[in-house]
Amino acid sequence: MPPRPGKVLDIACGSAPLHPRLTSTDGYLGVDISDGELAMARQRGREPVTRADARRLPIRSDSVDTVVSSMGLMLIMPLAEALHEIARVLRPGGAVAALVPARWPVRPRDVRPLFALAVSLHGLGILPQHLTARLATKQLRQAGLEVTDTQQRRFAFPIRSADDAAMAVHALYTLGYPAHRIEAAVDKPTRMAGSTELPLPLLRIVARSSG
């Protein structure tokens, strides 16, 4: 995030978990297409939020200083349309900061819990698209946004209880998976509770408007 983020637009905001970190900005707006997620954001006092498609933003051109998106860009298809909209609403020199899942880095000890989940789910969730640093950079440039930084890091989610296991499994993109597979997947890390953690490799992308 820039030191002075100004007016912030949160793309695919979900229940707006970023909102508490952005209360000191000059203005916040979260957009998402899920009525359920937006309802949770409102229940938690994380407003203003509104239902909007990232590919057709109801926002004036050159009116936003910073666009953020946490774990949302990979769900938007076609992404190119959303990136052009982001470029349109950003003021010249405005910034984009996005976080998406990555496939690395992982450690040798990550193999056991990941294998257990994969066997139960018959996979590890299927995202609509996988964004690498190279692909994201290419698409951002095509939209008129210049990438200034990319970083990949491994975070860890310790499994200490059945609740932790359930939270980790439900965070995977398992739309359309049968309930019995999800229940079996929760059971696997629960049995290893207290002695394992699930890796969370993430890619952070920062870009600026060249307009």
C-alpha positions in Angstrom: 0.0 0.0 0.0 1.2 3.6 -0.7 1.9 5.6 2.4 -1.1 7.8 1.5 -3.6 5.6 -0.2 -6.2 8.3 -0.6 -9.5 7.0 -2.0 -9.5 3.2 -2.0 -11.5 0.8 -4.1 -11.6 -2.8 -2.8 -12.3 -5.2 -5.8 -14.0 -8.5 -5.0 -14.0 -7.4 -1.4 -16.1 -10.4 -0.1 -16.9 -9.7 3.6 -14.4 -6.8 3.5 -11.7 -8.2 5.7 -9.4 -5.4 4.5 -11.7 -2.7 5.7 -10.3 -2.4 9.2 -6.8 -1.7 7.8 -8.1 1.0 5.5 -10.1 3.2 7.9 -7.5 6.0 7.8 -7.9 6.5 4.1 -9.7 9.4 2.4 -12.5 7.1 1.5 -13.2 3.4 1.1 -15.6 1.5 -1.2 -15.8 -2.3 -1.5 -17.4 -4.0 -4.5 -18.4 -7.6 -5.0 -21.0 -9.7 -6.9 -21.9 -11.9 -3.9 -25.0 -10.6 -1.9 -24.1 -13.0 0.9 -20.6 -11.7 1.3 -21.7 -8.1 1.2 -24.4 -8.8 3.8 -21.6 -10.2 6.1 -19.6 -7.1 5.5 -22.5 -4.9 6.5 -23.3 -7.0 9.6 -19.7 -6.4 10.7 -19.9 -2.6 10.1 -17.5 -2.8 7.2 -19.1 -0.2 4.9 -19.7 1.3 2.4 -19.9 -1.8 0.2 -22.0 -2.3 -2.9 -22.9 -5.0 -5.4 -21.0 -4.4 -8.6 -19.2 -6.4 -11.4 -15.5 -5.6 -11.5 -15.7 -5.7 -15.3 -18.3 -2.9 -15.3 -17.5 -0.6 -12.4 -20.1 2.0 -11.6 -17.4 4.5 -10.8 -16.2 7.7 -12.6 -12.9 7.6 -14.5 -9.8 8.9 -12.8 -11.5 9.0 -9.4 -9.7 6.4 -7.3 -6.2 6.7 -5.8 -5.6 3.0 -4.9 -7.2 -0.3 -5.9 -6.8 -3.3 -3.6 -7.8 -6.9 -4.1 -7.2 -9.7 -1.7 -7.7 -13.3 -3.1 -10.2 -12.1 -5.7 -8.6 -11.4 -9.1 -8.2 -15.1 -10.0 -12.0 -15.5 -9.7 -12.8 -12.8 -12.3 -13.3 -14.0 -15.9 -12.2 -12.6 -18.2 -9.7 -10.8 -16.0 -8.6 -8.5 -18.8 -11.9 -6.6 -18.7 -11.6 -6.0 -15.0 -8.0 -4.8 -15.3 -9.0 -2.3 -18.0 -11.8 -1.0 -15.7 -9.2 -0.7 -12.9 -7.0 1.3 -15.2 -10.0 3.5 -16.1 -11.0 4.4 -12.6 -7.5 5.0 -11.3 -6.1 8.5 -11.3 -2.7 9.1 -13.1 0.0 7.6 -10.9 -2.6 5.6 -8.9 -1.6 2.3 -7.4 -2.9 -1.3 -7.5 -2.0 -3.9 -4.8 -3.3 -7.4 -5.3 -2.8 -10.7 -3.5 -3.5 -14.0 -5.2 -2.7 -17.7 -4.5 0.6 -19.1 -5.7 2.0 -22.6 -6.2 5.3 -22.0 -4.5 7.3 -21.7 -2.3 6.5 -24.8 -0.3 8.7 -26.9 2.0 9.3 -30.7 2.1 7.3 -31.0 5.3 4.3 -29.5 3.4 3.9 -32.7 1.3 2.2 -34.8 4.0 -0.8 -32.5 4.8 -1.2 -31.4 1.2 -1.2 -35.0 0.0 -3.8 -35.9 2.7 -6.1 -33.1 1.5 -5.6 -33.9 -2.2 -6.6 -37.5 -1.6 -9.7 -36.6 0.3 -10.8 -33.9 -2.2 -9.5 -35.6 -5.3 -7.6 -32.3 -5.8 -6.9 -29.1 -3.9 -9.7 -27.0 -5.3 -9.9 -25.7 -8.8 -9.5 -22.0 -9.4 -11.0 -20.5 -12.5 -7.5 -19.3 -13.4 -3.9 -19.4 -12.0 -2.1 -16.1 -12.1 1.7 -16.3 -12.2 3.9 -13.2 -11.8 4.7 -13.3 -15.5 1.1 -13.6 -16.6 -0.2 -11.0 -14.2 2.5 -8.6 -15.4 1.6 -9.1 -19.0 -2.1 -8.6 -18.5 -1.6 -5.5 -16.3 0.7 -3.9 -18.9 -1.9 -4.6 -21.6 -4.4 -2.7 -19.5 -2.0 0.3 -19.2 -0.7 -0.6 -15.7 3.0 -0.8 -15.0 4.1 -3.5 -12.5 6.5 -2.1 -9.9 6.9 -5.1 -7.6 6.0 -8.8 -7.3 6.8 -11.0 -4.4 6.0 -14.7 -3.5 6.1 -15.8 0.1 5.0 -18.9 2.0 2.8 -18.3 5.0 1.6 -21.1 7.4 -1.7 -21.8 8.9 -1.2 -24.0 12.0 -3.8 -26.8 12.5 -4.5 -27.0 16.3 -8.1 -28.1 16.3 -11.0 -29.4 14.2 -12.2 -25.8 13.8 -8.8 -24.8 12.3 -9.0 -27.8 9.9 -12.5 -26.8 8.8 -11.5 -23.2 8.3 -8.6 -24.2 6.2 -10.6 -26.6 4.0 -13.5 -24.2 3.5 -11.0 -21.5 2.4 -10.1 -23.7 -0.6 -12.0 -23.1 -3.8 -14.3 -26.1 -3.6 -17.4 -24.8 -5.4 -19.3 -27.8 -6.6 -17.4 -30.4 -4.6 -19.6 -33.1 -2.9 -20.2 -32.5 0.8 -18.8 -36.0 1.7 -15.4 -35.0 0.1 -15.2 -31.8 2.0 -16.1 -33.6 5.3 -13.4 -36.2 4.6 -10.9 -33.4 3.8 -11.6 -31.7 7.2 -11.1 -35.1 9.0 -7.6 -35.5 7.6 -5.9 -32.5 9.1 -8.0 -32.8 12.2 -6.2 -36.1 12.9 -2.9 -34.3 12.6 -4.0 -31.3 14.8 -1.3 -29.9 17.0 1.5 -31.3 14.8 1.0 -29.9 11.4 0.4 -26.7 9.4 -0.9 -26.0 6.0 1.3 -23.9 3.6 -0.2 -20.7 2.1 2.0 -19.6 -0.8 0.9 -16.2 -2.0 1.8 -13.8 -4.8 1.7 -10.0 -4.2 1.5 -7.7 -7.2 1.9 -4.0 -7.1 1.4 -1.8 -10.2 0.8 1.9 -11.1 -1.3 3.7 -13.5 0.8 5.1 -16.4 -2.0 7.3 -17.5 
